[in-house]
Amino acid sequence: MHNKPSKRILIIGGSGLIGSSLTKNCEELELNFKSTYYSNKTNSNQERFDLNDISNIDDLVKKDDIVIFCSALANPNYVFTNQKKAYEFNVIKTINFIKKIKDRIHRLIFLSSVEVFDGQKGNYEEKDTKNPLNFYGRTKDEVENFILNNMKNYTIIRTGWNTSMNFKYRCVIKLTYETLLKENAKMASDNFFSITHVDDFTKNLIKIVNNLEDNILHLAQHQKISRVQLADIIINKSKFKSKMKYEKVKFSEIKFKEPRSRLNDLNTDLLQTKYKVNFTDIIETIERKINIIDSNIEI
């Protein structure tokens, strides 16, 4: 199941959270790969590529590439505020790119999100009905539907929150930490999600990329945690614990600019039984990130 990929891996969007981890791990494993960036080159084996201008696509995408598409505007708040720009990039430009390459590549791996679901039941399986609540989730849903209806050689990979040990990247641990330092912080006891160490995500994806047979696969940490549990771990472990506090509430009491999912976790039974991958314990990941945040902020 962990064979070295036999095809070249092409990473589109190689400087973001997941893309940069993929790039780093491909390099460390000495794989045949190419990674693209737009404005932030993070690796010497990266080529600049602008999704708004795909005139050089024939030079970039080689026959029989495994294309891992990571590129997206992914911050739901930003996407909601900039819907026209987000739709143009996340949907129109993305679909145009896929149309250009779909008949020449070995396989497309499109990174999607738990946000395609409505968060009413949680533990979502690959076959569950989609019903995105927010605009970001709707952009992912629309591209998923295009792929489902127009391609054969693909895998849609859905994931939840991923976190890096790099301080600069946005993640749920950092966001919760920052909220706890604010006045009138509220944490929902009935809001659940998973947190995946991004290096686990990318290493596992590379391990199984040769053997992907499923058109949809949930790739995420199987452990889930509530917002209150996460807040309590942060307060317990942070050196700034004395400056942190919150009010425990129900998810329905928290106001968002647009609806958000309450139960935001994915069922990974298919991943575990068929592909047999491993993840860092969720508590260990959280505690490591707290130490990094502690070391990088001043209060």
C-alpha positions as CSV (number, residue, x, y, z in Angstrom):
1,M,0.0,0.0,0.0
2,H,3.0,2.3,0.5
3,N,4.7,1.9,-2.9
4,K,6.8,4.8,-4.2
5,P,4.6,6.7,-6.7
6,S,5.4,5.5,-10.3
7,K,4.2,8.7,-11.9
8,R,5.4,12.3,-11.6
9,I,3.4,14.2,-8.9
10,L,2.4,17.8,-9.9
11,I,1.3,19.9,-7.0
12,I,-0.8,22.9,-8.0
13,G,-0.7,25.4,-5.1
14,G,2.5,24.3,-3.4
15,S,3.0,27.2,-1.1
16,G,-0.1,27.0,1.0
17,L,-0.6,25.0,4.2
18,I,-1.1,21.6,2.6
19,G,0.8,22.3,-0.6
20,S,4.0,23.3,1.1
21,S,3.9,20.2,3.3
22,L,3.3,18.0,0.2
23,T,6.3,19.8,-1.5
24,K,8.6,19.3,1.5
25,N,7.7,15.6,1.9
26,C,8.0,14.9,-1.8
27,E,11.5,16.4,-1.7
28,E,12.5,14.5,1.4
29,L,11.4,11.2,-0.2
30,E,13.3,12.2,-3.4
31,L,10.2,11.6,-5.6
32,N,9.7,12.7,-9.1
33,F,7.6,15.8,-8.6
34,K,7.0,19.4,-9.6
35,S,5.4,22.0,-7.3
36,T,3.9,25.4,-8.3
37,Y,3.6,28.7,-6.5
38,Y,2.0,32.0,-7.3
39,S,3.6,34.6,-5.1
40,N,5.4,32.8,-2.3
41,K,8.1,30.4,-3.4
42,T,8.9,28.1,-0.6
43,N,11.0,25.4,-2.4
44,S,13.7,25.4,-5.1
45,N,11.8,22.8,-7.1
46,Q,8.8,25.1,-7.6
47,E,7.7,26.8,-10.8
48,R,5.5,29.9,-10.9
49,F,2.0,29.3,-12.1
50,D,-0.9,31.7,-12.3
51,L,-4.3,30.0,-12.4
52,N,-5.6,33.2,-14.1
53,D,-3.3,32.6,-17.0
54,I,-3.0,28.9,-18.2
55,S,-1.4,29.6,-21.5
56,N,1.7,27.6,-20.5
57,I,-0.3,24.7,-19.3
58,D,1.1,22.3,-21.9
59,D,4.6,23.0,-20.6
60,L,3.6,22.5,-17.0
61,V,1.4,19.5,-17.1
62,K,3.0,16.3,-18.5
63,K,1.2,13.3,-19.9
64,D,0.4,10.8,-17.1
65,D,1.0,13.2,-14.2
66,I,-0.7,12.7,-10.9
67,V,-2.0,16.2,-10.4
68,I,-2.8,17.2,-6.8
69,F,-4.8,20.3,-6.8
70,C,-4.4,22.3,-3.6
71,S,-4.9,25.8,-4.9
72,A,-7.9,27.8,-3.4
73,L,-9.0,30.8,-1.4
74,A,-9.7,28.8,1.7
75,N,-10.4,31.2,4.6
76,P,-14.3,31.1,4.9
77,N,-14.5,34.6,6.3
78,Y,-12.4,36.0,3.4
79,V,-14.4,34.0,0.9
80,F,-17.7,35.2,2.3
81,T,-16.6,38.9,2.2
82,N,-15.1,38.5,-1.3
83,Q,-17.6,36.2,-3.0
84,K,-17.1,37.3,-6.6
85,K,-13.3,37.0,-6.4
86,A,-13.6,33.7,-4.6
87,Y,-16.1,32.2,-7.0
88,E,-14.0,33.3,-10.0
89,F,-10.9,31.6,-8.5
90,N,-12.2,28.6,-6.6
91,V,-14.8,27.6,-9.2
92,I,-14.4,29.1,-12.7
93,K,-10.6,29.2,-12.9
94,T,-10.3,25.8,-11.2
95,I,-12.8,24.1,-13.6
96,N,-11.2,25.7,-16.6
97,F,-7.8,24.2,-15.5
98,I,-9.4,20.8,-15.0
99,K,-11.0,20.9,-18.4
100,K,-7.6,21.5,-20.0
101,I,-5.9,18.6,-18.3
102,K,-8.5,16.0,-17.6
103,D,-7.9,13.9,-20.7
104,R,-4.1,13.8,-20.6
105,I,-3.2,13.1,-16.9
106,H,-3.0,9.8,-15.0
107,R,-5.2,11.0,-12.1
108,L,-6.5,14.2,-10.6
109,I,-6.5,14.5,-6.8
110,F,-8.8,17.4,-5.8
111,L,-8.6,18.6,-2.3
112,S,-12.0,19.3,-0.9
113,S,-13.5,20.0,2.5
114,V,-15.8,18.8,5.2
115,E,-17.5,22.2,4.5
116,V,-19.5,20.5,1.7
117,F,-21.7,19.1,4.5
118,D,-24.2,21.0,6.7
119,G,-22.9,19.9,10.1
120,Q,-26.2,18.5,11.4
121,K,-25.1,15.0,12.1
122,G,-21.3,14.8,12.0
123,N,-19.3,11.7,11.2
124,Y,-19.9,12.2,7.5
125,E,-19.3,9.3,5.2
126,E,-18.1,9.6,1.6
127,K,-21.6,8.7,0.3
128,D,-23.5,11.2,2.5
129,T,-25.6,13.9,0.8
130,K,-23.9,17.2,0.6
131,N,-25.5,20.5,1.7
132,P,-22.9,23.2,2.3
133,L,-23.9,26.0,4.6
134,N,-21.2,28.6,3.8
135,F,-20.0,30.1,0.5
136,Y,-16.6,28.4,0.7
137,G,-18.3,25.0,1.0
138,R,-20.5,25.8,-2.0
139,T,-17.4,26.5,-4.1
140,K,-15.9,23.2,-3.2
141,D,-19.2,21.5,-3.8
142,E,-19.6,22.9,-7.3
143,V,-16.1,21.8,-8.3
144,E,-16.7,18.4,-6.9
145,N,-19.9,18.1,-8.9
146,F,-18.1,19.0,-12.1
147,I,-15.4,16.4,-11.5
148,L,-18.0,13.7,-10.6
149,N,-19.9,14.4,-13.9
150,N,-17.0,14.9,-16.2
151,M,-14.0,12.7,-15.2
152,K,-13.2,9.1,-14.6
153,N,-9.6,9.2,-13.4
154,Y,-9.9,11.2,-10.2
155,T,-10.1,11.1,-6.4
156,I,-11.8,13.8,-4.4
157,I,-10.0,14.0,-1.0
158,R,-12.1,15.7,1.7
159,T,-10.4,16.8,4.9
160,G,-11.2,18.9,8.0
161,W,-9.0,21.3,10.0
162,N,-5.3,20.7,9.3
163,T,-2.6,22.4,11.4
164,S,1.0,23.0,10.8
165,M,3.8,23.5,13.3
166,N,4.6,26.7,11.4
167,F,3.3,29.7,13.3
168,K,2.3,31.7,10.2
169,Y,-0.5,29.3,9.0
170,R,-4.1,29.8,10.0
171,C,-5.5,26.9,12.1
172,V,-8.3,26.2,14.6
173,I,-5.8,25.9,17.5
174,K,-4.3,29.3,16.8
175,L,-7.7,30.9,16.2
176,T,-9.1,29.5,19.5
177,Y,-5.9,30.6,21.4
178,E,-6.3,34.1,20.1
179,T,-10.1,34.2,20.9
180,L,-9.3,33.1,24.5
181,L,-7.2,36.2,25.0
182,K,-10.1,38.5,24.0
183,E,-12.9,39.9,26.1
184,N,-16.2,38.0,26.2
185,A,-14.8,34.8,24.5
186,K,-17.4,32.1,24.0
187,M,-16.8,28.4,23.4
188,A,-19.5,26.0,22.2
189,S,-19.7,22.7,24.1
190,D,-21.6,21.1,21.2
191,N,-19.3,22.1,18.4
192,F,-17.1,19.1,17.3
193,F,-14.4,18.8,14.7
194,S,-11.1,16.9,14.0
195,I,-7.6,18.4,13.9
196,T,-5.1,16.7,11.6
197,H,-1.4,17.4,11.7
198,V,-0.7,18.5,8.1
199,D,2.4,16.4,7.8
200,D,0.4,13.3,8.6
201,F,-2.1,14.3,6.0
202,T,0.5,14.8,3.2
203,K,2.7,11.8,4.2
204,N,-0.4,9.5,4.2
205,L,-1.6,10.9,0.8
206,I,1.8,10.2,-0.7
207,K,1.9,6.7,0.7
208,I,-1.5,5.8,-0.9
209,V,-1.4,7.9,-4.0
210,N,-0.3,4.9,-6.2
211,N,-3.2,2.8,-4.9
212,L,-6.1,5.2,-4.9
213,E,-9.1,3.4,-6.3
214,D,-11.9,5.4,-4.7
215,N,-13.4,8.5,-6.4
216,I,-14.1,10.1,-3.0
217,L,-12.0,9.5,0.1
218,H,-12.0,11.2,3.6
219,L,-8.5,11.8,4.7
220,A,-8.4,13.2,8.2
221,Q,-7.6,12.4,11.9
222,H,-10.4,10.1,13.1
223,Q,-10.3,11.6,16.6
224,K,-12.6,14.5,17.2
225,I,-12.7,17.2,19.9
226,S,-15.2,19.9,21.1
227,R,-14.4,23.6,21.1
228,V,-14.6,23.6,24.9
229,Q,-12.2,20.7,25.2
230,L,-9.8,22.5,22.9
231,A,-10.1,25.7,24.9
232,D,-9.4,23.8,28.2
233,I,-6.3,22.2,26.8
234,I,-5.0,25.6,25.6
235,I,-5.6,27.2,28.9
236,N,-4.1,24.3,30.8
237,K,-0.9,24.2,28.7
238,S,-0.3,27.9,27.7
239,K,2.1,30.1,29.7
240,F,-0.5,32.8,29.2
241,K,-3.3,30.8,30.9
242,S,-3.9,33.6,33.5
243,K,-5.0,35.9,30.7
244,M,-7.4,33.4,29.2
245,K,-11.0,32.8,30.0
246,Y,-14.3,32.0,28.2
247,E,-18.0,31.4,28.6
248,K,-19.3,28.0,27.8
249,V,-22.3,28.2,25.5
250,K,-24.3,26.3,22.9
251,F,-23.3,26.6,19.3
252,S,-26.6,28.2,18.4
253,E,-25.7,31.2,20.7
254,I,-22.6,32.1,18.7
255,K,-23.2,34.6,15.9
256,F,-21.4,34.2,12.6
257,K,-21.5,36.3,9.4
258,E,-22.9,33.2,7.6
259,P,-24.1,29.8,8.8
260,R,-21.4,27.4,10.0
261,S,-21.4,23.7,10.7
262,R,-21.8,22.5,14.3
263,L,-20.6,18.9,13.8
264,N,-17.6,19.2,11.5
265,D,-16.0,15.8,11.5
266,L,-15.6,13.1,8.8
267,N,-16.0,9.4,9.0
268,T,-12.7,7.7,8.0
269,D,-13.6,4.0,8.2
270,L,-12.8,3.5,4.5
271,L,-9.4,5.2,4.9
272,Q,-8.5,3.1,8.0
273,T,-9.8,-0.3,6.8
274,K,-8.6,-0.1,3.2
275,Y,-5.5,2.1,3.3
276,K,-4.4,1.6,6.9
277,V,-2.7,4.9,7.6
278,N,-1.6,6.4,11.0
279,F,-2.0,9.8,12.5
280,T,-0.4,11.7,15.4
281,D,-2.6,11.7,18.5
282,I,-4.8,14.8,18.5
283,I,-3.8,15.9,22.0
284,E,-0.1,15.7,21.1
285,T,-0.7,17.8,18.0
286,I,-2.6,20.4,20.0
287,E,0.0,20.6,22.8
288,R,2.9,21.0,20.3
289,K,1.1,23.8,18.5
290,I,0.4,25.6,21.8
291,N,4.1,25.6,22.6
292,I,4.8,27.2,19.2
293,I,2.2,29.8,19.6
294,D,3.5,30.6,23.1
295,S,6.9,31.1,21.7
296,N,5.8,33.5,18.9
297,I,3.5,35.9,20.6
298,E,4.0,38.8,23.0
299,I,1.4,39.9,25.5
